[in-house]
Amino acid sequence: MPGPMAASTPVRVQIPAIDVDSELMGLGLQEDGTMEVPPAGFPAGWYVGAPTPGELGPAIIAGHVRWRGPGVFRDLEKLRPGDEVIVTREDGSVATFRATRVENHLKSEFPTQEVYGDIDHVGLRLITCGGLDPATRTFNDNVIVFAELVGSHSP
């Protein structure tokens, strides 16, 4: 497994297996302490309170599954272990991750420590909503993809 990269703001995420190619915006925290979500279906966003993708620890990228139509992560739950996630960074470097698992969790049982907690390797978590309740048209779950760095290159 490649070692950690220096910090650099992520600017683009690509997930070829599900046709994702999105710019990235920064996301902070809301007043209640939860992570902000992007204000529309596109682009995806990265959590600025976590390591940047490629640094040691769990980087976080979130996007909507739906927002007045399909969102950037509309097919995230179709990702499979082994699929690649490519993050281009502001310094021109590229971090390539491989999905290790895809999980659904009730929003009320979100695995906060597993997603945001310290890890001893370079990781990435992709998050969107799932579990659409057709009666209420609300999403009861979160889809979480866990991935690990498998390659990197600089310009």
Sine and cosine of phi, psi and omega as CSV:
sin_phi,cos_phi,sin_psi,cos_psi,sin_omega,cos_omega
0.00,0.00,0.71,-0.70,0.00,-1.00
-0.92,0.40,0.42,-0.91,0.03,-1.00
-0.98,0.19,0.12,-0.99,0.00,-1.00
-0.90,0.44,0.44,-0.90,0.06,-1.00
-0.97,-0.23,0.30,-0.95,0.11,-0.99
-0.93,0.36,0.37,-0.93,0.03,-1.00
-0.89,0.46,0.67,-0.74,0.12,-0.99
-0.32,-0.95,0.75,-0.67,-0.03,-1.00
-0.86,0.52,0.77,-0.63,0.06,-1.00
-0.97,0.25,0.65,-0.76,-0.04,-1.00
-0.87,-0.50,-0.26,0.97,-0.05,-1.00
-0.42,-0.91,0.63,-0.78,0.11,-0.99
-0.82,-0.57,0.69,-0.73,0.05,-1.00
-0.77,-0.63,0.71,-0.70,0.06,-1.00
-0.74,-0.67,1.00,0.03,-0.12,-0.99
-0.82,0.58,-0.60,0.80,-0.08,-1.00
-0.88,0.47,-0.42,0.91,-0.01,-1.00
-0.82,-0.57,0.36,0.93,0.09,-1.00
0.84,0.54,0.66,0.75,0.08,-1.00
-0.99,-0.13,0.75,-0.66,0.13,-0.99
-0.51,-0.86,0.98,-0.18,-0.14,-0.99
-0.70,-0.71,0.61,-0.79,0.24,-0.97
-0.92,0.40,0.23,-0.97,0.02,-1.00
-0.83,-0.56,0.61,-0.79,0.10,-0.99
-0.89,-0.46,0.40,-0.92,0.04,-1.00
-0.98,0.21,0.62,-0.79,0.05,-1.00
-0.82,-0.57,0.72,-0.70,0.05,-1.00
-0.95,-0.31,-0.56,-0.83,0.03,-1.00
-0.94,-0.35,0.53,-0.85,0.11,-0.99
-0.99,0.11,0.14,-0.99,-0.01,-1.00
-0.85,0.53,-0.53,0.85,-0.02,-1.00
-0.99,0.12,0.06,1.00,0.05,-1.00
1.00,-0.01,-0.06,1.00,0.04,-1.00
-1.00,0.06,0.38,-0.93,-0.01,-1.00
-0.93,0.38,0.66,-0.75,0.12,-0.99
-0.88,0.47,0.36,-0.93,0.14,-0.99
-0.88,-0.48,0.41,-0.91,0.03,-1.00
-0.84,0.55,0.52,-0.86,-0.05,-1.00
-0.98,0.22,-0.07,1.00,0.00,-1.00
-0.46,-0.89,0.01,-1.00,-0.03,-1.00
-0.91,0.42,-0.42,0.91,0.04,-1.00
-0.66,-0.75,0.55,-0.84,-0.07,1.00
-1.00,0.10,-0.02,-1.00,0.19,-0.98
-0.97,0.23,0.21,-0.98,0.01,-1.00
-0.71,-0.70,0.39,-0.92,0.04,-1.00
-0.90,-0.44,0.60,-0.80,-0.05,-1.00
-0.99,0.17,0.91,-0.42,-0.10,-1.00
-0.95,0.30,-0.19,0.98,0.03,-1.00
-1.00,0.04,0.02,1.00,0.00,-1.00
-0.91,-0.41,0.14,-0.99,0.10,-1.00
-0.85,0.52,0.46,-0.89,0.12,-0.99
-0.96,0.27,0.49,-0.87,0.01,-1.00
-0.83,0.56,0.83,-0.55,-0.05,-1.00
0.93,-0.38,-0.41,0.91,0.08,-1.00
-0.98,0.19,0.31,-0.95,0.08,-1.00
-0.88,0.48,0.75,-0.66,0.03,-1.00
0.92,-0.40,-0.07,-1.00,-0.07,-1.00
-1.00,-0.06,0.97,-0.26,0.14,-0.99
-0.97,0.23,0.50,-0.86,-0.08,-1.00
-0.81,-0.59,0.79,-0.62,0.13,-0.99
-0.81,-0.59,0.77,-0.64,-0.02,-1.00
-0.82,-0.57,0.48,-0.88,0.05,-1.00
-0.34,-0.94,0.29,-0.96,-0.02,-1.00
-0.99,0.12,0.57,-0.82,0.14,-0.99
-0.99,0.13,-0.59,0.81,0.06,-1.00
-0.59,-0.81,0.54,-0.84,0.12,-0.99
-0.28,-0.96,1.00,-0.07,-0.09,-1.00
0.80,0.61,0.68,0.73,-0.08,-1.00
0.82,-0.58,-0.01,-1.00,-0.03,-1.00
-0.86,0.51,0.66,-0.75,0.04,-1.00
-0.99,-0.16,0.05,-1.00,-0.06,-1.00
-0.85,0.53,-0.58,0.81,-0.02,-1.00
-0.97,-0.26,0.56,0.83,-0.04,-1.00
-0.83,0.55,-0.51,0.86,-0.06,-1.00
-0.92,-0.40,0.31,0.95,-0.07,-1.00
-0.83,0.55,-0.59,0.81,-0.05,-1.00
-0.93,0.36,-0.21,0.98,0.06,-1.00
-1.00,0.09,-0.16,0.99,0.03,-1.00
-0.88,0.48,0.54,-0.84,-0.03,-1.00
-0.79,-0.61,0.43,-0.90,0.09,-1.00
-0.80,0.59,0.71,-0.71,-0.04,-1.00
0.98,-0.21,-0.37,0.93,0.02,-1.00
-0.93,0.37,0.55,-0.83,-0.05,-1.00
-1.00,-0.05,0.55,-0.84,0.14,-0.99
-0.80,-0.60,0.85,-0.53,-0.09,-1.00
-0.92,-0.39,0.83,-0.56,-0.01,-1.00
-0.89,-0.45,0.87,-0.50,0.09,-1.00
-1.00,-0.03,0.68,-0.73,-0.10,-1.00
-0.92,-0.39,0.34,-0.94,-0.10,-1.00
-0.83,0.56,-0.53,0.85,-0.01,-1.00
-0.99,0.16,0.09,1.00,0.01,-1.00
1.00,0.00,-0.14,0.99,0.02,-1.00
-0.98,0.22,0.32,-0.95,-0.02,-1.00
-0.77,-0.64,0.75,-0.66,0.08,-1.00
-0.94,-0.34,0.80,-0.60,0.00,-1.00
-0.94,-0.35,0.82,-0.58,-0.02,-1.00
-0.92,-0.40,0.40,-0.92,0.10,-1.00
-0.84,-0.54,0.78,-0.63,0.03,-1.00
-0.89,0.46,0.70,-0.71,0.05,-1.00
-0.95,-0.30,-0.49,0.87,0.08,-1.00
-0.30,-0.95,0.41,-0.91,0.03,-1.00
-0.80,-0.60,0.81,-0.59,-0.08,-1.00
-0.75,-0.66,0.47,-0.88,0.16,-0.99
-0.92,-0.40,0.73,-0.69,0.04,-1.00
-0.72,-0.69,0.66,-0.75,0.16,-0.99
-0.83,0.55,0.64,-0.77,0.03,-1.00
-0.82,0.57,-0.57,0.82,0.00,-1.00
-0.95,0.32,-0.21,0.98,-0.01,-1.00
-0.83,-0.55,0.55,0.84,-0.02,-1.00
-0.86,0.51,0.76,-0.65,-0.05,-1.00
-0.99,0.14,0.94,0.34,-0.13,-0.99
-0.79,0.62,-0.75,0.66,-0.06,-1.00
-0.90,0.43,-0.64,0.77,-0.02,-1.00
-0.93,0.36,-0.52,0.85,-0.01,-1.00
-0.99,0.13,-0.75,0.66,-0.14,-0.99
-0.98,-0.19,-0.27,0.96,-0.10,-1.00
-0.94,0.35,0.32,-0.95,0.00,-1.00
-0.86,0.51,0.62,-0.79,0.11,-0.99
-0.72,-0.70,0.31,-0.95,-0.08,-1.00
-0.99,-0.12,0.32,0.95,0.00,-1.00
-0.56,-0.83,0.04,-1.00,0.03,-1.00
-1.00,0.06,0.91,-0.41,-0.06,-1.00
-0.81,-0.59,0.22,-0.98,0.04,-1.00
-0.61,-0.79,0.67,-0.75,0.10,-0.99
-0.84,-0.54,0.77,-0.64,0.09,-1.00
-0.95,-0.32,0.74,-0.67,-0.11,-0.99
-0.75,-0.66,0.68,-0.73,0.16,-0.99
-0.51,-0.86,-0.02,-1.00,0.03,-1.00
-1.00,0.00,0.36,-0.93,0.05,-1.00
-0.43,-0.90,-0.05,-1.00,0.07,-1.00
0.91,0.41,0.77,0.63,-0.01,-1.00
-0.89,0.45,0.81,-0.58,0.09,-1.00
-1.00,0.01,0.93,-0.36,-0.09,-1.00
-0.89,0.45,-0.48,0.88,-0.03,-1.00
-0.95,0.31,-0.67,0.74,-0.06,-1.00
-0.98,-0.18,-0.21,0.98,-0.06,-1.00
0.86,0.50,0.52,0.86,0.07,-1.00
-0.90,-0.44,0.40,-0.92,0.01,-1.00
-0.99,-0.13,0.81,-0.58,-0.05,-1.00
-0.99,-0.11,-0.24,0.97,-0.11,-0.99
-0.87,-0.50,0.18,-0.98,0.26,-0.97
-0.87,-0.49,0.68,-0.73,0.16,-0.99
-1.00,-0.10,0.79,-0.61,-0.01,-1.00
-0.81,-0.59,0.82,-0.57,0.10,-1.00
-0.97,-0.26,0.80,-0.60,0.08,-1.00
-0.98,-0.19,0.73,-0.68,-0.03,-1.00
-0.63,-0.78,0.37,-0.93,0.00,-1.00
-0.79,-0.61,0.54,-0.84,0.02,-1.00
-0.91,0.42,0.77,-0.64,0.04,-1.00
-0.85,-0.53,-0.17,0.99,0.01,-1.00
-0.18,-0.98,0.39,-0.92,0.06,-1.00
-0.42,-0.91,0.46,-0.89,0.15,-0.99
-0.47,-0.88,0.47,-0.88,0.00,-1.00
-0.93,-0.38,0.36,-0.93,-0.03,-1.00
-0.92,0.38,0.00,0.00,0.00,0.00
